[in-house]
Amino acid sequence: MPYTVWAAASPGGGKRLERGESWTIDIAAGTKVGRIWGRTNCNFDANGRGGCQTGDCSGLQCKGLGAPPNTLAEYGLNQLQNMDFYYISLVEGFNIPMDYSPTSGNCPGKRCAADITGQCPAELKTPGGCNNPCTVYKTSQYCCNNSRNCGPTPLSKFFKDRCPTSKGKPPRVEINVLPLLDRSC
């Protein structure tokens, strides 16, 4: 069923996309990292003021990072050994399925198409999505704040089992970050 996508990016802003539309995000020279996400159940006035049920970022043209839950596509440019990285992240929870793929080269895409919202454990459920355990409990067990001794939990494994190529919290759950070794990707 076709639906409106309320795309958001930091850096980049936000845009309403109807079926078949695309959005080119111009990234300023020197940008090192960024996030792209979708928002759901949005309502904006003619001036772009309003909000969204998930992924809200203070208006149509985002003024910050999206509020959890939101499925993230993240990238790093000119990072370790001048490589670029991209991955899907569930560190802010899940609100929409996502396919994050390069448009050129032979680099494989990342995908998280599971029905995480529909299967979400009751303690993580929120209208329109599924919170990450760190967002709900705010403890070192789930957030790994300043701790190298934390490991996967049953709740972090819930996300990882459904989207194995995604990054999650605790970060000790395999993250499968894919470097773009071929700069032509």
Backbone torsions as a table, in degrees:
resi	resn	phi	psi	omega
1	MET	NA	125.6	179.5
2	PRO	-65.5	145.4	176.7
3	TYR	-152.0	160.9	179.0
4	THR	-73.9	136.9	173.0
5	VAL	-106.0	124.2	176.2
6	TRP	-99.3	86.6	-175.8
7	ALA	-74.5	149.6	178.3
8	ALA	-144.5	150.9	178.6
9	ALA	-152.0	146.7	173.6
10	SER	-135.3	109.4	-1.4
11	PRO	-74.9	159.7	175.8
12	GLY	142.6	-35.2	179.4
13	GLY	99.0	-133.5	-177.9
14	GLY	-159.9	161.4	-178.1
15	LYS	-161.6	144.7	172.5
16	ARG	-86.7	128.9	179.7
17	LEU	-123.6	125.7	173.5
18	GLU	-91.5	168.3	-178.5
19	ARG	-50.2	129.5	178.0
20	GLY	87.4	-10.7	179.3
21	GLU	-83.7	154.4	175.8
22	SER	-130.5	170.7	-177.3
23	TRP	-140.6	120.4	175.6
24	THR	-94.0	124.4	-179.8
25	ILE	-100.7	120.3	176.6
26	ASP	-85.8	118.7	-178.6
27	ILE	-100.7	127.7	-178.6
28	ALA	-66.2	145.3	175.8
29	ALA	-54.8	138.5	179.1
30	GLY	91.3	-6.8	177.4
31	THR	-63.2	132.6	-177.8
32	LYS	-103.6	-36.2	-177.3
33	VAL	-142.0	157.6	177.2
34	GLY	-161.4	167.0	179.7
35	ARG	-134.8	145.7	174.0
36	ILE	-132.1	136.6	-180.0
37	TRP	-151.6	165.0	175.3
38	GLY	-106.0	147.5	177.4
39	ARG	-113.4	154.2	-179.1
40	THR	-125.8	155.6	176.7
41	ASN	47.8	57.8	-178.6
42	CYS	-93.9	152.3	175.3
43	ASN	-145.1	116.3	-178.9
44	PHE	-126.3	147.6	175.1
45	ASP	-84.6	-177.0	-177.0
46	ALA	-62.5	-21.2	179.1
47	ASN	-95.1	5.5	179.3
48	GLY	81.9	10.5	176.8
49	ARG	-87.9	140.8	180.0
50	GLY	152.7	-156.1	-177.8
51	GLY	-161.2	179.6	-177.5
52	CYS	-133.1	153.1	177.9
53	GLN	-66.6	-42.9	177.6
54	THR	-128.8	148.3	178.0
55	GLY	72.6	15.3	-175.1
56	ASP	-59.2	140.9	-178.4
57	CYS	-141.4	36.9	172.5
58	SER	64.5	48.2	174.3
59	GLY	124.6	167.1	179.0
60	LEU	-57.8	-47.5	174.5
61	GLN	-88.9	99.1	-173.2
62	CYS	-50.2	139.1	177.8
63	LYS	-112.6	20.2	-179.5
64	GLY	173.0	-163.2	179.5
65	LEU	-83.4	155.0	-179.4
66	GLY	-71.2	143.4	177.8
67	ALA	-77.0	140.7	177.7
68	PRO	-63.0	153.3	-3.1
69	PRO	-84.9	146.8	171.3
70	ASN	-156.5	135.4	175.0
71	THR	-76.4	127.7	-175.3
72	LEU	-110.7	141.3	164.8
73	ALA	-108.3	118.5	-177.0
74	GLU	-117.1	152.9	177.2
75	TYR	-142.7	154.5	173.7
76	GLY	-130.2	130.7	-177.7
77	LEU	-111.7	137.3	179.6
78	ASN	51.2	52.7	-179.2
79	GLN	-91.8	-144.3	-178.9
80	LEU	-45.8	125.1	-178.6
81	GLN	55.3	33.4	178.7
82	ASN	58.7	27.9	178.0
83	MET	-94.5	154.8	173.7
84	ASP	-100.4	149.1	179.8
85	PHE	-131.9	150.5	173.4
86	TYR	-149.4	147.0	-178.7
87	TYR	-165.4	162.3	171.2
88	ILE	-95.1	135.5	-177.3
89	SER	-121.9	136.1	175.4
90	LEU	-112.0	21.8	-179.9
91	VAL	-66.7	-19.2	176.3
92	GLU	-105.8	14.5	-178.4
93	GLY	92.8	-158.7	-174.6
94	PHE	-141.7	134.7	173.8
95	ASN	-132.3	-27.1	179.3
96	ILE	-144.9	151.0	171.2
97	PRO	-65.4	153.3	-177.0
98	MET	-145.1	142.6	172.2
99	ASP	-125.6	119.9	-173.7
100	TYR	-121.9	103.2	-171.7
101	SER	-133.0	141.8	173.7
102	PRO	-64.7	151.1	180.0
103	THR	-98.0	-2.3	177.0
104	SER	-143.8	166.0	-179.5
105	GLY	76.7	-172.7	-178.2
106	ASN	-110.2	27.2	-178.5
107	CYS	-81.8	134.7	179.8
108	PRO	-72.3	152.5	177.4
109	GLY	-88.9	172.8	174.0
110	LYS	-113.7	146.8	-176.2
111	ARG	-145.6	138.7	172.2
112	CYS	-136.2	93.2	-174.3
113	ALA	-110.0	6.6	-178.1
114	ALA	-66.7	158.1	176.8
115	ASP	-87.6	66.4	-177.7
116	ILE	-65.7	-40.0	179.8
117	THR	-60.9	-43.3	180.0
118	GLY	-68.9	-28.5	-177.7
119	GLN	-101.7	2.6	-173.1
120	CYS	-56.4	132.7	174.4
121	PRO	-58.7	143.9	-174.4
122	ALA	-52.9	-38.6	-176.4
123	GLU	-71.9	-13.8	180.0
124	LEU	-106.9	-10.7	-177.1
125	LYS	-63.2	140.4	174.6
126	THR	-147.7	154.2	-179.4
127	PRO	-52.9	122.2	176.3
128	GLY	84.3	0.8	-177.6
129	GLY	-172.2	-165.4	-178.2
130	CYS	-135.6	114.5	-179.7
131	ASN	-70.2	151.7	169.9
132	ASN	-74.2	147.6	-179.4
133	PRO	-56.7	-33.3	179.0
134	CYS	-62.2	-40.4	179.4
135	THR	-61.5	-37.3	-176.8
136	VAL	-81.4	-49.6	-171.2
137	TYR	-95.3	-26.4	177.5
138	LYS	52.1	40.1	177.9
139	THR	-116.8	160.1	-179.4
140	SER	-63.1	-28.2	177.3
141	GLN	-57.8	-39.6	-177.1
142	TYR	-100.6	-20.5	-175.8
143	CYS	-105.7	-20.1	-178.6
144	CYS	56.5	37.7	178.4
145	ASN	-69.4	117.6	176.8
146	ASN	52.6	33.3	-179.6
147	SER	-133.0	130.2	176.9
148	ARG	-97.2	-1.4	-175.9
149	ASN	-100.4	8.6	-179.8
150	CYS	-87.5	157.1	-178.8
151	GLY	-144.1	-176.0	179.7
152	PRO	-60.0	148.4	175.2
153	THR	-121.1	164.8	175.7
154	PRO	-55.7	-35.2	-179.7
155	LEU	-72.7	-38.5	176.9
156	SER	-69.2	-33.8	177.5
157	LYS	-66.9	-29.6	176.3
158	PHE	-54.0	-48.6	179.6
159	PHE	-67.5	-46.6	-175.9
160	LYS	-63.7	-38.3	179.3
161	ASP	-64.2	-31.7	-178.0
162	ARG	-89.1	-26.6	178.6
163	CYS	-136.5	77.9	-171.9
164	PRO	-62.5	-22.1	-179.8
165	THR	-94.5	10.4	-179.0
166	SER	-93.0	160.4	174.9
167	LYS	-94.5	141.9	-179.6
168	GLY	-143.6	-178.2	174.6
169	LYS	-119.9	140.6	-0.9
170	PRO	-63.3	151.9	-175.5
171	PRO	-68.0	-10.6	179.2
172	ARG	-73.1	-11.2	172.1
173	VAL	-70.2	129.3	-177.9
174	GLU	-40.0	132.4	-176.5
175	ILE	-103.1	-17.9	176.5
176	ASN	49.1	51.2	175.4
177	VAL	-77.7	129.3	-175.4
178	LEU	-101.1	111.0	176.2
179	PRO	-76.9	146.1	174.4
180	LEU	-89.9	87.2	-177.9
181	LEU	-70.8	-30.2	178.7
182	ASP	-94.4	106.1	-175.0
183	ARG	-62.9	-6.4	179.0
184	SER	-84.8	-3.9	-178.9
185	CYS	-70.3	NA	NA
